[in-house]
Amino acid sequence: MGAARFLGQATIEIPQGFQCFVEGALIRLQVQYPSLRFSASGQGVVVEELPPDRLDDLRKSVLHAIYREKIYSETLPLRQALVGAVTAR
């Protein structure tokens, strides 16, 4: 059995309009993939020690987590207003 191969570092590029949601998404990603190390960069999300065969699936998960963070952030005021209206006495 040979030694496991890893990419030294992979950067998953994130469109500029989604960059502000990267930090919030990193927590979700770290919980989902505890054995990997994530960090934000100017181009997107950097992943350390990634097995090459997992890059496509991980890219999908990273983009999904960032989109979920975007939806969460944009709908938070609406949800807070709704809860406030329902619980007001």
C-alpha positions in Angstrom: 0.0 0.0 0.0 1.6 3.3 -1.1 1.7 6.6 0.8 -1.3 8.8 0.5 -0.9 11.7 -2.0 -2.0 15.2 -1.2 -2.1 18.5 -3.0 0.1 20.8 -1.0 -2.5 23.6 -1.2 -5.6 24.2 -3.4 -7.4 27.5 -3.8 -11.1 27.4 -4.7 -11.8 30.6 -6.5 -14.9 32.6 -5.3 -16.6 35.3 -7.4 -16.0 38.8 -6.1 -19.6 39.3 -5.2 -19.5 36.4 -2.7 -16.2 37.2 -1.0 -17.9 38.9 1.9 -19.6 35.6 2.8 -16.4 33.5 2.9 -15.5 34.0 6.6 -19.0 32.9 7.8 -18.9 29.8 5.6 -15.5 28.7 6.8 -17.0 27.6 10.2 -19.5 25.4 8.4 -16.7 23.9 6.2 -14.5 23.2 9.2 -17.3 21.3 10.9 -18.1 19.4 7.7 -14.4 18.5 7.0 -12.6 18.5 10.4 -9.4 16.9 8.9 -8.9 19.7 6.4 -7.6 23.3 7.1 -9.4 26.2 5.4 -8.5 29.8 5.2 -9.7 32.8 3.3 -7.6 34.5 0.6 -8.1 37.3 -1.8 -9.0 34.8 -4.5 -11.2 32.5 -2.5 -10.8 29.7 0.0 -7.5 27.9 0.5 -7.5 24.3 1.5 -4.4 22.6 3.0 -3.4 19.0 2.4 -6.2 18.0 0.2 -6.3 14.6 -1.5 -6.5 15.3 -5.3 -9.5 13.0 -5.8 -11.6 15.1 -3.4 -11.1 18.5 -5.1 -14.3 18.4 -7.2 -16.6 17.4 -4.3 -14.9 19.8 -2.0 -15.3 22.7 -4.5 -19.0 21.9 -4.7 -19.3 21.9 -0.8 -17.4 25.2 -0.5 -19.5 27.0 -3.0 -22.7 25.6 -1.4 -21.6 26.7 2.1 -20.8 30.2 0.8 -24.2 30.4 -1.0 -25.9 29.3 2.2 -24.1 32.0 4.2 -25.3 34.6 1.6 -28.9 33.5 2.0 -28.6 33.4 5.8 -27.1 36.9 5.9 -29.6 38.4 3.5 -32.6 37.0 5.1 -31.6 37.5 8.8 -33.3 40.9 9.1 -36.5 39.5 7.6 -36.5 36.6 10.0 -35.8 38.8 13.0 -38.7 41.1 12.0 -41.0 38.1 11.6 -40.1 36.7 15.0 -40.5 40.1 16.6 -44.0 40.6 15.0 -45.1 37.1 16.1 -43.8 37.4 19.6 -44.8 41.0 20.3 -47.5 41.5 23.0 
